[in-house]
Amino acid sequence: MSQIFARLVAMIGAAAILMRRWSGADTAIPATGGAPDIPDARAQKIPTLKMPTARGWSNGQMPTVATGLKVNAFASGLKHPRWIYILPNDDVLVAEALPTPWAVKSAFEYAMLSTMKRAAAVGESANRITLFRDEDKDGIGEIRETFIANQNQPFGMALIDNTFYIGNTDGLVAFDYTHNATRLEGAGKKIVDFKPGGHWTRSLLANKEGTKLYAGVGSESNIAENGMEAETGRAVIYEIELGSGKSRPFASGLRNPVGLAWEAHTQALWTVVNERDGLGDEVPPDYLTSVVDGGFYGWPYCYWGQTIDDRVPQDTSKVATALTPDFALGGHTASLGLCWLPAGTLKGFDTDGMVIGQHGSWNRSTLSGYKVIFVPFENGTPSGMARDILTGFLSPDEKVSYGRPVGVTVGPDNSLLVADDVGNVVWRVVSE
């Protein structure tokens, strides 16, 4: 049986690339910016399936950093680090988790699972948060402690007063926290339930007053192919009132909203969203967007405003309300990490803007993402094209990934910290 599946995997891979070549749906021009040139969609009968083999970094090898900056490994020897959070005493918390294998139901699912295993994108989840303390201030976290273990695919983190919140895939959990502690004690208290599975990450962001948390919950599927009932409570950003524990959908139609950040001057909520697969290399683009209360952003019925996805049974009343995102990031870049970078934090980045960790594509014939970028802002909105901060995560022939960037955050001493879940490193970027 395994030999039959292996043959099917090879056939699917070859057919997927040929289908892309025949479709004419792709373009060499990335669909980026506020007014992207998005090609016409052509549904792929067999989705393009291409991912590099995960190798990790050789001794002394590091990502390529923008001019005027330097990079070093702040922490290493991790197990699939995904998200980073900075405590008030400058301790660095790193959530280590990844998707676990699922029961396959088709030859394509077998091919996808096999490809993800080779790319180190699925496996045994560490299910922990690790604390690093740079006591001697040399840019390396030499003190390492298990902050908490035995979680369920932990991702988002937030500290409000003396309560530490963790976004597990199945719910929001609260723990008592003591200043300067290196570990959490007790079992914690679940405040809100989330549906597990599918897009599993649960990012968290507190409001300025510390009275609410915002949580991103992605869809169960690509385009609701298992029915909309399976998507109830998903593809949304929740607003959670901490006093009462009540939650409500703040915005919806967001296929997979992962990173969340506040724009510092307007205090608007922003997110990065991974769009749907199977329509071409640049169709539709992933995006960065402001998020308004009650806003609907199209999924699964339409994309980039009100462009219909005719693979999906339509709801015309919902399509009529779909909002257009602010800034396209290119097709299938898997833009996950997001943080606000104040002007002057890094040399050469003299305007405010958003930093985005692009984990990298699989549903493209030519790979995209696999880097950390900066989008400049002015007057509360993107004001120019993206610039690279960190590159070199992917080999030139696209066969090997040395790393894949995910979470990004501003760390101590005007540093930018980047979680790399293939390299199993947290990178630290500072000015020279």
ROZA-385638 format. One line per field, with one value per residue: x, y, z of N, C-alpha, C in turn; residue in one letter. Coordinates in steps of 0.1 Angstrom, whole numbers, plus 5000, padded with zeros to 4 digits. Layout:
// residues N
nc1 X	...
nc2 Y	...
nc3 Z	...
cac1 X	...
cac2 Y	...
cac3 Z	...
cc1 X	...
cc2 Y	...
cc3 Z	...
aa A	...
//
This chain:
// residues 432
nc1 5008	5020	5038	5021	5009	5031	5038	5015	5019	5041	5030	5010	5025	5039	5018	5005	5024	5024	4997	4997	5014	4999	4976	4978	4973	4991	5015	5045	5049	5047	5018	5014	5012	4991	4973	4972	4981	4963	4961	4937	4917	4923	4910	4928	4928	4944	4960	4990	5018	5045	5073	5103	5129	5135	5164	5179	5203	5238	5269	5278	5265	5241	5211	5207	5212	5198	5214	5234	5226	5229	5230	5224	5223	5200	5188	5189	5186	5160	5126	5108	5101	5077	5063	5069	5072	5077	5085	5079	5103	5122	5127	5125	5100	5093	5071	5067	5056	5038	5018	5002	5004	4976	4948	4948	4927	4927	4946	4959	4959	4977	5000	5004	5007	5031	5048	5048	5059	5085	5093	5094	5071	5052	5046	5057	5045	5061	5047	5051	5063	5092	5115	5138	5166	5186	5210	5235	5235	5245	5232	5225	5205	5213	5204	5181	5148	5121	5092	5064	5049	5033	5011	4985	4993	5005	5005	4998	5005	5001	5005	4988	4985	4988	4983	4988	4982	4975	4972	4961	4954	4929	4917	4916	4937	4943	4968	4982	5007	5039	5060	5092	5093	5104	5089	5056	5031	5007	4976	4961	4934	4908	4893	4880	4867	4881	4876	4895	4920	4924	4934	4955	4967	4966	4966	4973	4964	4965	4944	4951	4942	4941	4919	4907	4912	4923	4919	4930	4915	4918	4904	4887	4893	4902	4884	4859	4851	4841	4816	4797	4789	4809	4826	4817	4822	4848	4876	4878	4884	4884	4870	4876	4863	4878	4870	4844	4846	4833	4830	4831	4827	4848	4857	4852	4853	4880	4904	4927	4937	4966	4992	4988	4986	4989	4985	5005	4998	4971	4959	4946	4935	4955	4961	4977	4969	4964	4956	4933	4940	4949	4942	4962	4995	4997	4972	4947	4964	4981	4976	4980	4962	4941	4917	4883	4857	4831	4836	4837	4856	4855	4861	4845	4836	4845	4874	4900	4884	4855	4858	4847	4849	4843	4842	4829	4797	4776	4769	4752	4745	4764	4787	4783	4790	4817	4849	4878	4911	4940	4967	4985	5004	5016	5012	5005	5025	5025	5023	5028	5040	5038	5045	5046	5070	5087	5099	5133	5141	5157	5187	5186	5159	5138	5113	5081	5065	5053	5066	5069	5068	5074	5065	5066	5058	5037	5019	5026	5043	5067	5085	5076	5079	5095	5111	5118	5101	5096	5071	5065	5048	5026	5007	4990	4986	4998	5027	5044	5064	5072	5102	5131	5142	5154	5167	5176	5168	5160	5173	5190	5182	5157	5153	5159	5153	5168	5158	5127	5110	5088	5071	5076	5090	5096	5124	5144	5167	5164	5162	5152	5134	5132	5114	5124	5113	5122	5150	5152	5158	5160	5164	5183	5181	5199	5211	5241
nc2 4988	5013	5017	5021	5045	5061	5062	5075	5100	5110	5112	5131	5153	5159	5163	5185	5206	5207	5213	5239	5251	5249	5263	5291	5310	5323	5349	5366	5389	5399	5401	5427	5455	5484	5485	5459	5440	5416	5384	5367	5342	5307	5278	5251	5218	5198	5209	5229	5216	5222	5222	5231	5209	5206	5217	5231	5253	5253	5251	5283	5295	5319	5339	5364	5398	5431	5460	5478	5466	5439	5404	5379	5347	5346	5327	5292	5256	5250	5236	5238	5267	5292	5316	5347	5365	5394	5399	5423	5425	5421	5395	5368	5351	5320	5303	5270	5249	5228	5217	5185	5151	5140	5119	5106	5111	5109	5105	5129	5142	5125	5129	5156	5155	5140	5157	5179	5167	5162	5189	5196	5207	5195	5173	5159	5178	5202	5216	5236	5265	5284	5301	5327	5344	5372	5378	5390	5409	5406	5400	5374	5348	5334	5322	5297	5285	5262	5277	5270	5238	5210	5221	5227	5229	5257	5292	5323	5348	5367	5392	5406	5428	5408	5384	5358	5350	5324	5314	5286	5260	5250	5268	5298	5303	5311	5321	5326	5350	5359	5386	5385	5358	5326	5305	5293	5284	5259	5247	5265	5284	5278	5302	5308	5288	5275	5262	5234	5222	5223	5254	5262	5280	5305	5335	5363	5396	5423	5451	5486	5494	5471	5456	5439	5412	5403	5378	5357	5333	5309	5294	5262	5249	5251	5264	5263	5237	5216	5224	5251	5249	5236	5256	5273	5299	5303	5316	5342	5372	5374	5394	5396	5401	5406	5409	5398	5375	5371	5367	5378	5378	5400	5407	5392	5367	5363	5343	5331	5347	5357	5370	5398	5434	5467	5498	5524	5552	5557	5538	5517	5483	5459	5432	5402	5381	5348	5338	5319	5287	5271	5286	5297	5310	5337	5342	5343	5372	5370	5391	5423	5441	5467	5463	5465	5470	5447	5443	5425	5404	5388	5359	5327	5334	5354	5373	5398	5422	5422	5401	5373	5339	5313	5286	5283	5280	5307	5336	5363	5386	5387	5390	5415	5431	5429	5439	5456	5446	5464	5461	5442	5412	5395	5363	5335	5337	5330	5348	5354	5363	5395	5428	5461	5485	5510	5542	5544	5524	5504	5507	5526	5522	5544	5553	5548	5516	5483	5451	5420	5385	5362	5330	5313	5297	5270	5264	5271	5273	5287	5295	5316	5342	5332	5350	5381	5410	5446	5470	5503	5529	5558	5583	5565	5544	5520	5532	5528	5505	5471	5463	5443	5428	5404	5378	5349	5324	5304	5281	5290	5273	5266	5241	5235	5245	5265	5278	5290	5319	5331	5342	5377	5403	5434	5436	5438	5467	5480	5459	5435	5406	5373	5344	5313	5285	5262	5264	5263	5284	5316	5346	5375	5408	5438	5472	5480
nc3 5000	5008	4987	4966	4974	4974	4946	4938	4951	4937	4911	4916	4923	4899	4882	4893	4889	4861	4857	4866	4847	4824	4830	4828	4848	4864	4873	4868	4882	4915	4935	4952	4976	4979	4958	4943	4913	4905	4892	4870	4884	4883	4889	4903	4894	4906	4933	4933	4949	4967	4986	5003	5015	5050	5064	5083	5100	5092	5111	5121	5100	5090	5087	5060	5065	5064	5051	5074	5096	5120	5129	5154	5171	5195	5211	5210	5200	5203	5200	5174	5175	5177	5185	5202	5233	5253	5286	5313	5327	5308	5303	5279	5263	5247	5226	5219	5195	5172	5143	5146	5131	5110	5103	5071	5042	5015	4984	4978	5003	5016	5002	5008	5036	5038	5025	5042	5065	5056	5053	5079	5090	5104	5131	5163	5189	5210	5230	5250	5268	5268	5288	5285	5298	5295	5313	5315	5296	5269	5246	5242	5254	5281	5304	5309	5312	5317	5313	5313	5308	5291	5277	5252	5222	5224	5217	5213	5237	5267	5292	5318	5344	5371	5359	5336	5303	5280	5247	5239	5215	5219	5236	5257	5284	5318	5341	5374	5379	5391	5396	5380	5381	5370	5361	5356	5380	5390	5376	5360	5346	5324	5303	5279	5253	5224	5191	5183	5159	5123	5111	5135	5152	5179	5183	5206	5218	5239	5249	5254	5278	5293	5297	5278	5256	5223	5200	5175	5154	5131	5100	5096	5073	5038	5019	5032	5026	5040	5048	5061	5087	5100	5102	5121	5144	5136	5115	5124	5144	5178	5204	5237	5268	5298	5324	5326	5311	5288	5253	5219	5183	5168	5143	5110	5084	5079	5067	5079	5104	5118	5131	5153	5159	5172	5156	5164	5165	5157	5171	5159	5152	5137	5114	5099	5072	5060	5029	5007	4990	4959	4935	4919	4915	4924	4934	4957	4970	5001	5030	5047	5070	5084	5110	5115	5138	5136	5110	5078	5059	5036	5033	5031	5006	4988	4977	4983	4986	4968	4950	4935	4946	4927	4934	4957	4973	4971	4991	4986	5000	5020	5005	4995	5016	5020	5029	5015	5018	5032	5023	5001	5002	4985	4968	4988	5007	5033	5056	5088	5114	5132	5141	5155	5145	5158	5145	5138	5154	5143	5124	5095	5091	5092	5094	5110	5111	5101	5110	5094	5096	5073	5067	5045	5014	5001	4982	4954	4923	4920	4948	4976	5001	5031	5045	5064	5065	5062	5063	5056	5073	5073	5086	5097	5078	5054	5036	5015	4995	5006	5024	5027	5057	5069	5051	5031	5041	5025	5001	4970	4949	4957	4970	4996	5029	5052	5074	5087	5091	5117	5143	5153	5172	5190	5209	5239	5242	5217	5198	5173	5176	5162	5156	5145	5131	5117	5118	5145	5162	5179	5164	5167	5158	5154	5152	5136
cac1 5000	5028	5044	5011	5008	5043	5036	5005	5025	5049	5021	5003	5034	5042	5005	5003	5032	5019	4984	5000	5019	4988	4965	4980	4968	5001	5022	5058	5048	5041	5006	5018	5009	4977	4965	4979	4977	4960	4957	4925	4918	4921	4910	4937	4922	4953	4967	5004	5023	5059	5079	5117	5133	5140	5178	5185	5215	5251	5276	5283	5256	5230	5203	5213	5206	5198	5226	5234	5221	5237	5222	5230	5213	5197	5185	5190	5183	5146	5119	5098	5097	5067	5059	5077	5066	5086	5079	5083	5117	5129	5127	5119	5092	5092	5061	5072	5045	5035	5007	5005	4998	4962	4944	4946	4915	4929	4960	4965	4962	4989	5011	5006	5013	5044	5056	5049	5069	5099	5096	5094	5060	5042	5053	5054	5045	5067	5036	5057	5068	5105	5119	5153	5170	5200	5214	5248	5232	5253	5224	5222	5197	5221	5196	5170	5139	5108	5082	5053	5049	5020	5000	4979	4998	5004	5009	4997	5008	4998	5005	4980	4987	4995	4977	4994	4973	4981	4963	4962	4946	4915	4911	4923	4940	4949	4976	4988	5021	5047	5071	5105	5093	5109	5080	5042	5027	4993	4970	4955	4919	4903	4884	4872	4870	4883	4876	4908	4922	4925	4944	4955	4973	4957	4974	4966	4968	4958	4942	4959	4937	4943	4905	4903	4921	4919	4924	4928	4911	4916	4893	4890	4896	4906	4873	4847	4847	4834	4804	4798	4786	4822	4834	4811	4832	4862	4879	4874	4892	4875	4872	4873	4862	4885	4862	4832	4849	4825	4837	4823	4834	4851	4857	4850	4857	4894	4906	4936	4944	4976	4998	4979	4994	4983	4992	5007	4993	4957	4954	4938	4940	4959	4964	4981	4959	4968	4944	4930	4949	4943	4938	4973	5007	4995	4958	4948	4975	4980	4975	4981	4950	4934	4905	4873	4847	4820	4841	4837	4867	4852	4862	4851	4828	4852	4887	4904	4872	4844	4862	4840	4855	4832	4842	4822	4783	4776	4759	4754	4743	4776	4797	4781	4796	4831	4859	4890	4923	4948	4980	4988	5018	5020	5005	5009	5037	5023	5027	5023	5044	5035	5047	5049	5084	5088	5109	5146	5145	5168	5194	5181	5145	5136	5099	5073	5059	5050	5074	5061	5075	5068	5069	5069	5047	5037	5009	5031	5053	5079	5083	5075	5080	5108	5119	5112	5100	5091	5061	5065	5035	5025	4993	4981	4984	5011	5031	5054	5065	5079	5117	5136	5151	5161	5165	5185	5162	5158	5184	5187	5174	5144	5152	5163	5151	5177	5150	5114	5106	5074	5068	5085	5086	5106	5129	5152	5178	5161	5164	5141	5136	5125	5113	5127	5108	5130	5163	5150	5166	5154	5174	5183	5186	5202	5219	5256
cac2 5000	5025	5019	5027	5059	5068	5065	5086	5112	5115	5116	5143	5164	5162	5168	5198	5216	5208	5220	5253	5256	5249	5272	5305	5318	5329	5360	5368	5401	5397	5409	5434	5469	5488	5483	5449	5435	5402	5377	5360	5329	5295	5267	5240	5205	5193	5220	5228	5212	5223	5228	5227	5200	5213	5213	5239	5261	5248	5259	5296	5300	5328	5347	5376	5409	5443	5469	5486	5458	5427	5394	5368	5338	5349	5314	5280	5244	5249	5227	5245	5280	5298	5329	5354	5375	5400	5403	5436	5425	5418	5380	5365	5338	5315	5292	5259	5240	5227	5208	5170	5144	5137	5108	5111	5106	5109	5105	5142	5145	5117	5137	5169	5152	5136	5169	5187	5160	5165	5203	5199	5215	5187	5163	5159	5192	5203	5220	5243	5279	5284	5315	5330	5357	5377	5385	5398	5419	5404	5397	5360	5344	5323	5315	5290	5277	5259	5286	5261	5226	5203	5228	5222	5238	5271	5302	5336	5350	5381	5394	5417	5428	5396	5372	5355	5343	5316	5310	5272	5258	5247	5278	5308	5298	5321	5316	5336	5353	5367	5393	5379	5343	5319	5295	5294	5273	5255	5242	5275	5284	5281	5312	5308	5277	5276	5249	5230	5217	5232	5264	5259	5291	5313	5347	5372	5409	5430	5465	5495	5495	5458	5451	5430	5405	5400	5365	5352	5319	5306	5285	5248	5243	5260	5272	5257	5225	5207	5230	5263	5245	5232	5268	5282	5304	5303	5327	5354	5377	5376	5403	5389	5409	5398	5410	5389	5363	5370	5369	5380	5380	5414	5408	5379	5365	5363	5329	5327	5359	5352	5381	5410	5445	5480	5509	5532	5566	5557	5527	5507	5469	5453	5417	5396	5370	5338	5336	5305	5280	5264	5294	5302	5314	5350	5344	5357	5375	5372	5406	5431	5450	5472	5455	5474	5463	5443	5441	5412	5405	5380	5345	5320	5337	5362	5377	5411	5430	5414	5391	5360	5326	5305	5273	5283	5284	5321	5344	5376	5396	5388	5395	5430	5439	5425	5450	5454	5448	5476	5460	5429	5408	5384	5350	5323	5340	5326	5359	5350	5372	5409	5437	5475	5489	5525	5548	5545	5512	5497	5517	5526	5521	5557	5556	5538	5506	5469	5440	5408	5373	5354	5317	5307	5291	5256	5263	5279	5267	5294	5297	5330	5344	5328	5362	5390	5423	5458	5478	5516	5536	5572	5587	5553	5534	5518	5544	5524	5490	5464	5462	5431	5429	5392	5369	5338	5313	5294	5279	5296	5264	5263	5227	5234	5257	5266	5282	5296	5329	5331	5354	5388	5413	5443	5431	5448	5474	5483	5447	5428	5391	5365	5330	5305	5272	5252	5265	5261	5295	5329	5355	5389	5418	5451	5481	5479
cac3 5000	5008	4974	4957	4978	4969	4932	4936	4955	4926	4900	4920	4923	4885	4876	4899	4882	4848	4857	4867	4834	4814	4833	4825	4858	4872	4868	4874	4890	4928	4938	4964	4977	4982	4946	4936	4901	4908	4879	4870	4891	4876	4899	4901	4897	4915	4938	4933	4961	4966	4998	5004	5026	5061	5067	5094	5097	5095	5121	5116	5089	5095	5077	5055	5072	5056	5053	5086	5107	5123	5135	5161	5177	5209	5217	5200	5206	5206	5192	5166	5182	5168	5189	5212	5241	5262	5299	5318	5332	5296	5300	5266	5263	5233	5225	5210	5192	5158	5140	5147	5119	5110	5095	5057	5036	5000	4980	4979	5017	5019	4996	5016	5049	5035	5021	5054	5074	5050	5055	5093	5093	5112	5139	5177	5194	5223	5239	5261	5266	5274	5292	5283	5305	5292	5326	5314	5285	5258	5234	5242	5265	5287	5314	5302	5321	5312	5319	5315	5299	5290	5271	5240	5211	5229	5207	5218	5252	5272	5307	5322	5358	5377	5352	5324	5294	5270	5237	5234	5203	5223	5245	5264	5298	5326	5352	5383	5376	5401	5389	5379	5382	5358	5357	5361	5389	5390	5364	5352	5345	5311	5303	5267	5245	5209	5184	5179	5146	5112	5114	5149	5160	5186	5187	5216	5219	5249	5246	5262	5292	5299	5300	5268	5247	5210	5197	5161	5152	5117	5095	5097	5060	5028	5014	5038	5018	5049	5051	5069	5101	5106	5103	5131	5154	5130	5106	5131	5155	5189	5215	5250	5280	5308	5336	5326	5304	5276	5240	5207	5171	5165	5128	5105	5070	5078	5066	5089	5109	5128	5139	5156	5164	5173	5150	5176	5165	5156	5180	5152	5152	5124	5113	5087	5069	5050	5021	5003	4981	4947	4924	4912	4923	4930	4935	4959	4978	5016	5032	5059	5070	5096	5113	5121	5146	5128	5096	5071	5049	5024	5033	5020	4994	4979	4982	4979	4984	4964	4939	4938	4944	4922	4939	4969	4972	4974	4999	4979	5010	5027	4996	4993	5027	5021	5029	5008	5027	5030	5017	4996	5006	4976	4970	4996	5015	5047	5065	5102	5124	5130	5152	5152	5147	5158	5137	5144	5162	5136	5115	5081	5091	5098	5096	5116	5102	5106	5106	5091	5095	5062	5069	5032	5006	4996	4970	4943	4915	4925	4962	4980	5015	5036	5049	5073	5058	5068	5055	5062	5076	5074	5089	5101	5068	5046	5027	5005	4993	5016	5024	5034	5069	5070	5040	5031	5048	5014	4992	4957	4940	4964	4974	5010	5038	5064	5084	5083	5102	5122	5152	5154	5182	5194	5222	5247	5236	5203	5190	5167	5178	5152	5158	5133	5135	5111	5124	5160	5167	5179	5159	5173	5148	5160	5144	5137
cc1 5009	5035	5034	5009	5019	5043	5026	5010	5033	5040	5014	5012	5037	5029	5002	5011	5027	5006	4987	5005	5008	4978	4966	4976	4978	5008	5035	5059	5041	5029	5009	5013	4994	4968	4972	4973	4975	4955	4943	4927	4915	4921	4919	4930	4931	4962	4982	5009	5039	5064	5094	5119	5139	5154	5183	5198	5228	5258	5281	5274	5244	5222	5211	5205	5207	5210	5224	5230	5231	5227	5230	5219	5212	5194	5185	5186	5169	5139	5107	5093	5088	5064	5067	5069	5076	5079	5085	5098	5127	5132	5120	5113	5091	5082	5066	5061	5044	5023	5011	4999	4983	4959	4941	4934	4916	4944	4967	4968	4975	5001	5014	5012	5027	5053	5058	5059	5083	5103	5096	5083	5049	5050	5048	5055	5052	5057	5041	5060	5081	5109	5134	5155	5184	5205	5226	5247	5241	5246	5222	5215	5204	5214	5183	5162	5127	5097	5069	5053	5035	5008	4995	4982	4997	5010	5009	4999	5005	4998	4998	4980	4994	4989	4984	4985	4980	4970	4966	4952	4931	4910	4921	4925	4947	4956	4980	5003	5027	5059	5085	5105	5098	5100	5066	5039	5012	4988	4964	4940	4915	4892	4874	4876	4871	4881	4890	4908	4922	4936	4944	4961	4963	4965	4966	4972	4959	4955	4950	4955	4938	4929	4901	4915	4915	4926	4920	4926	4909	4906	4897	4895	4900	4895	4859	4842	4840	4820	4806	4796	4799	4830	4828	4821	4846	4863	4875	4885	4881	4879	4867	4874	4867	4877	4851	4835	4841	4833	4827	4832	4836	4851	4857	4854	4872	4899	4916	4944	4954	4982	4988	4988	4985	4991	4993	5000	4977	4951	4945	4944	4943	4962	4970	4973	4965	4955	4943	4940	4941	4938	4949	4984	5004	4980	4953	4960	4972	4980	4977	4969	4946	4921	4895	4863	4835	4824	4840	4846	4866	4852	4849	4846	4837	4866	4890	4892	4861	4846	4857	4849	4844	4832	4833	4807	4782	4765	4761	4753	4756	4787	4796	4787	4811	4840	4871	4902	4931	4961	4983	5002	5023	5013	5012	5022	5037	5028	5020	5027	5041	5038	5049	5063	5085	5100	5122	5150	5157	5174	5189	5166	5139	5122	5092	5068	5057	5061	5066	5070	5068	5073	5072	5058	5048	5029	5013	5041	5067	5077	5083	5076	5094	5117	5111	5112	5094	5082	5061	5051	5037	5010	4984	4979	4997	5014	5041	5055	5074	5094	5121	5144	5160	5158	5175	5181	5160	5169	5180	5179	5161	5142	5153	5159	5160	5168	5137	5110	5091	5072	5079	5080	5098	5111	5137	5163	5176	5165	5151	5144	5127	5126	5115	5124	5114	5144	5164	5159	5156	5166	5172	5189	5187	5210	5233	5262
cc2 5013	5027	5025	5042	5067	5072	5076	5099	5118	5120	5129	5155	5169	5169	5182	5209	5217	5215	5235	5259	5258	5260	5286	5315	5326	5341	5361	5380	5398	5406	5415	5449	5471	5486	5472	5445	5420	5395	5371	5346	5318	5283	5255	5227	5197	5204	5218	5225	5212	5230	5223	5217	5208	5208	5219	5245	5253	5257	5272	5302	5308	5334	5359	5388	5422	5452	5478	5479	5446	5417	5384	5359	5341	5337	5303	5267	5242	5239	5233	5257	5288	5313	5334	5364	5380	5404	5416	5437	5421	5403	5378	5351	5333	5303	5282	5249	5239	5217	5193	5163	5141	5125	5112	5104	5105	5108	5118	5146	5137	5124	5149	5166	5148	5147	5177	5180	5163	5180	5206	5208	5207	5177	5164	5173	5192	5208	5227	5257	5279	5299	5316	5344	5360	5385	5394	5408	5418	5400	5382	5356	5332	5316	5310	5282	5273	5267	5278	5250	5221	5212	5222	5231	5253	5280	5316	5337	5365	5382	5407	5417	5416	5383	5370	5346	5336	5312	5296	5270	5255	5257	5287	5303	5309	5315	5328	5338	5362	5373	5387	5364	5337	5307	5298	5282	5271	5252	5253	5273	5287	5291	5312	5295	5281	5262	5246	5225	5227	5241	5266	5270	5300	5325	5356	5386	5417	5445	5473	5495	5482	5452	5440	5424	5403	5387	5361	5337	5317	5296	5271	5242	5254	5270	5267	5245	5214	5213	5242	5260	5242	5245	5278	5286	5304	5314	5340	5359	5380	5387	5397	5399	5401	5398	5399	5375	5361	5373	5371	5382	5395	5417	5394	5379	5366	5349	5324	5339	5354	5363	5393	5421	5457	5490	5520	5545	5566	5547	5517	5493	5465	5438	5414	5383	5361	5335	5322	5300	5275	5273	5300	5307	5328	5353	5336	5360	5374	5387	5410	5441	5455	5464	5464	5465	5460	5441	5427	5413	5394	5365	5338	5325	5345	5366	5391	5420	5420	5406	5378	5348	5316	5290	5271	5287	5298	5326	5359	5387	5398	5394	5410	5438	5437	5437	5446	5456	5460	5473	5445	5425	5397	5371	5340	5325	5335	5336	5357	5360	5387	5417	5451	5478	5504	5530	5548	5533	5505	5508	5515	5525	5533	5562	5545	5527	5492	5460	5427	5396	5364	5339	5309	5298	5276	5255	5272	5270	5273	5299	5312	5330	5340	5340	5371	5404	5434	5466	5492	5521	5551	5575	5575	5543	5532	5529	5541	5509	5484	5464	5450	5435	5416	5383	5357	5325	5301	5293	5285	5286	5260	5249	5226	5247	5255	5270	5288	5306	5329	5344	5364	5397	5422	5438	5442	5455	5476	5471	5442	5413	5384	5351	5323	5290	5260	5252	5263	5272	5307	5339	5369	5398	5431	5459	5478	5490
cc3 5000	4995	4965	4960	4973	4954	4930	4940	4943	4914	4904	4919	4908	4879	4881	4892	4868	4847	4858	4854	4824	4817	4829	4835	4866	4865	4875	4883	4903	4930	4952	4964	4979	4970	4938	4923	4903	4896	4881	4877	4881	4886	4895	4904	4907	4920	4937	4947	4961	4979	4998	5016	5037	5064	5080	5090	5100	5105	5114	5105	5096	5084	5072	5060	5063	5060	5066	5098	5109	5130	5143	5167	5191	5217	5206	5207	5210	5198	5186	5173	5172	5172	5201	5220	5251	5275	5304	5322	5321	5294	5287	5267	5249	5234	5215	5208	5177	5156	5142	5135	5121	5101	5081	5051	5021	4997	4981	4994	5022	5014	5004	5029	5048	5033	5034	5064	5069	5053	5070	5097	5100	5120	5154	5183	5208	5234	5251	5257	5274	5277	5290	5290	5301	5303	5324	5302	5273	5245	5232	5255	5272	5298	5307	5312	5313	5320	5322	5304	5299	5286	5258	5228	5214	5218	5213	5233	5255	5287	5310	5338	5363	5371	5339	5316	5283	5260	5232	5222	5207	5233	5251	5279	5305	5338	5361	5379	5387	5394	5391	5381	5369	5354	5363	5370	5388	5376	5355	5351	5330	5311	5291	5259	5231	5203	5179	5165	5135	5113	5129	5158	5166	5191	5197	5215	5229	5244	5256	5276	5300	5303	5290	5261	5234	5206	5183	5160	5137	5113	5098	5084	5051	5024	5019	5031	5027	5054	5061	5084	5107	5108	5114	5141	5149	5120	5111	5140	5166	5198	5227	5261	5292	5321	5337	5319	5291	5264	5229	5195	5168	5150	5123	5090	5068	5079	5077	5094	5120	5136	5141	5162	5163	5164	5161	5176	5165	5166	5173	5153	5138	5125	5100	5085	5058	5042	5016	4992	4969	4936	4916	4921	4930	4933	4947	4968	4993	5018	5046	5059	5083	5098	5120	5128	5137	5113	5091	5060	5038	5025	5038	5006	4984	4985	4976	4976	4980	4951	4942	4936	4940	4926	4951	4967	4978	4984	4995	4989	5018	5018	4995	5005	5029	5020	5021	5017	5023	5021	5013	4998	4996	4978	4978	5003	5029	5057	5078	5112	5121	5142	5147	5155	5147	5150	5144	5153	5156	5126	5101	5080	5099	5099	5104	5106	5109	5101	5105	5089	5084	5062	5056	5027	5005	4983	4959	4936	4918	4939	4965	4995	5019	5039	5059	5066	5067	5059	5062	5063	5077	5076	5090	5090	5061	5036	5017	5004	5004	5014	5032	5047	5070	5058	5041	5038	5038	5005	4978	4948	4946	4969	4989	5017	5050	5076	5078	5094	5105	5130	5152	5165	5185	5208	5229	5238	5221	5194	5184	5169	5168	5155	5145	5136	5128	5116	5139	5167	5169	5175	5165	5163	5155	5150	5146	5146
aa M	S	Q	I	F	A	R	L	V	A	M	I	G	A	A	A	I	L	M	R	R	W	S	G	A	D	T	A	I	P	A	T	G	G	A	P	D	I	P	D	A	R	A	Q	K	I	P	T	L	K	M	P	T	A	R	G	W	S	N	G	Q	M	P	T	V	A	T	G	L	K	V	N	A	F	A	S	G	L	K	H	P	R	W	I	Y	I	L	P	N	D	D	V	L	V	A	E	A	L	P	T	P	W	A	V	K	S	A	F	E	Y	A	M	L	S	T	M	K	R	A	A	A	V	G	E	S	A	N	R	I	T	L	F	R	D	E	D	K	D	G	I	G	E	I	R	E	T	F	I	A	N	Q	N	Q	P	F	G	M	A	L	I	D	N	T	F	Y	I	G	N	T	D	G	L	V	A	F	D	Y	T	H	N	A	T	R	L	E	G	A	G	K	K	I	V	D	F	K	P	G	G	H	W	T	R	S	L	L	A	N	K	E	G	T	K	L	Y	A	G	V	G	S	E	S	N	I	A	E	N	G	M	E	A	E	T	G	R	A	V	I	Y	E	I	E	L	G	S	G	K	S	R	P	F	A	S	G	L	R	N	P	V	G	L	A	W	E	A	H	T	Q	A	L	W	T	V	V	N	E	R	D	G	L	G	D	E	V	P	P	D	Y	L	T	S	V	V	D	G	G	F	Y	G	W	P	Y	C	Y	W	G	Q	T	I	D	D	R	V	P	Q	D	T	S	K	V	A	T	A	L	T	P	D	F	A	L	G	G	H	T	A	S	L	G	L	C	W	L	P	A	G	T	L	K	G	F	D	T	D	G	M	V	I	G	Q	H	G	S	W	N	R	S	T	L	S	G	Y	K	V	I	F	V	P	F	E	N	G	T	P	S	G	M	A	R	D	I	L	T	G	F	L	S	P	D	E	K	V	S	Y	G	R	P	V	G	V	T	V	G	P	D	N	S	L	L	V	A	D	D	V	G	N	V	V	W	R	V	V	S	E
//
